[in-house]
Amino acid sequence: MTDDPAGFPLGAGGPIGANPSFFDLVSRNRPEAVKGLSPPHGGGDVSHPHGTTVLGLKYEGGVVFAGDTRATEGFSIADDKMEKVFAADDYSAIAIAGAAGQAIEIVKLFQLELEHYEKITGDRLSLEGKANRLAQMIRGNFPLALQGLVVVPLFGGFDERRNEGRIFYYDATGGRWEEDDYRATGSGERPAKGSLKKRWRPGLSRDEAIRVAVEALVDAAEEDAATGGPDPARGIFPTILVVAAEGVSSVPDDEVRSAYEAVVGARS
Amino acid sequence: MAFMPYVPPEQLMKDRSDFAHKGIARGKSVVGLEHADGVLFIAENPSSTLHKISEIYDRIAFAGVGKYSEFEDLRIAGVRLADLRGYSYGREDVRARDIANGYSQALSTIFTQQMKPYEVEILVAEVASDYGRNEIYHILFDGTVTDEHGFVGIGGHADTLTEALKGTFQEGWDLATAVKEAVKALSSAEGREIEPASIEAGLLDRTRSQRRKFRRLSDDEVERILSG
């Protein structure tokens, strides 16, 4: 790969053929953009916002991803409307908990990685391939994780080759495992998981799955100080994405609101 | 010291240019034209996987004729440039004009400095949110860029194609008419009927709700349009 004086990246790059990785391309052309932050001197701790609870669960048509919209910084609420669940491409979604700034950057790079691969090769990556690529990117963040900037995503989507929804979860070292039914991560992981354990069953319908997801987030918000519950008065509702054979779609606030009302109604 | 015969620069450029022209003339052609919903590219291409027409960015598409390996190289460079720009700045800051300029400079450097010029001709188009503001850039093997409006033909039969379209082209064609007329022009330039199965069609469609406006027409869609 040679860069001509005009800065136009020409040539095949790599031993043979074009490297379809956007991450590699940025690392080569704009190393300062991805090399990460240098370690703080003297062990200083910079405060930064944290994204809290996200979860994913399978349903009959694919997978549902949901997350509260709160970010905390120490004991303060940094943001009550922060998106933490994103479409990674047309057939997969990524939900993140942990250091918000770093997480958003990883999501942005991951989205571009998938789009770039698709444009360069003319094919979409397999779901397995996307999950592996994300693991490598999380592993690349490990030096920062050691300094407290931990990013732990949930990833999943519709596997077009197997014709089913799949969920993967990660740890800070880039470890990657597949989940069979549901998974939660972030500060409200334990209450959310407990709720999912009681409510989840195989073959949920889309509406049921959305309700189960909302209920788990409500439970997480009740038990965990850092998780923000739905707040109808201020129009704050969890972000929910559904990935099915037709692709990713976002669940509108009205639908989340009625799921929330059903959950609360059943409890009163 | 090796003996280098003197070749006047005029002769050198002419030889290179003739060489590139001959290479391009052997290949097939591509038509680019504006229609009511955006910009359409049509080519004759027996392969359904080795594309002449592809996506560069959200609103930008690419078409190339000539030597496949060379325009594929350019296409990849264009995707890289666009994705890097979009990542470093914002998605709306990626413009066809910048990419066309990048191609122009790269091709001009290759034309003057390398052993052999690229035997390619390319089109870069950007669809605007309203009709009449689309951009189509035509870049030659030596880096010459021209800004095209309405329609353009490139490749082996560029001149006959342009002549054929000059007679028929009308502003604001719908997609089906544009496809039919483009295929008709291609067939008349080639002097034979082109099978619907070997038509490659890609378009920038501003009516798409997605961020990425590029889509391909499948063989079935092309066949339905041509028989309709």
Interface residues (C-beta under 8 A of the other chain):
Chain A: D4 P5 A6 F8 P9 L10 G11 A12 A18 F22 L25 V26 N29 R30 A33 K108 L109 L112 E115 H116 K119 I120 G122
Chain B: T49 H51 S54 E55 I56 D73 L74 I76 A77 V79 R80 L81 D83 L84 G86 Y87 S88 G102 Y103 Q105 A106 T109
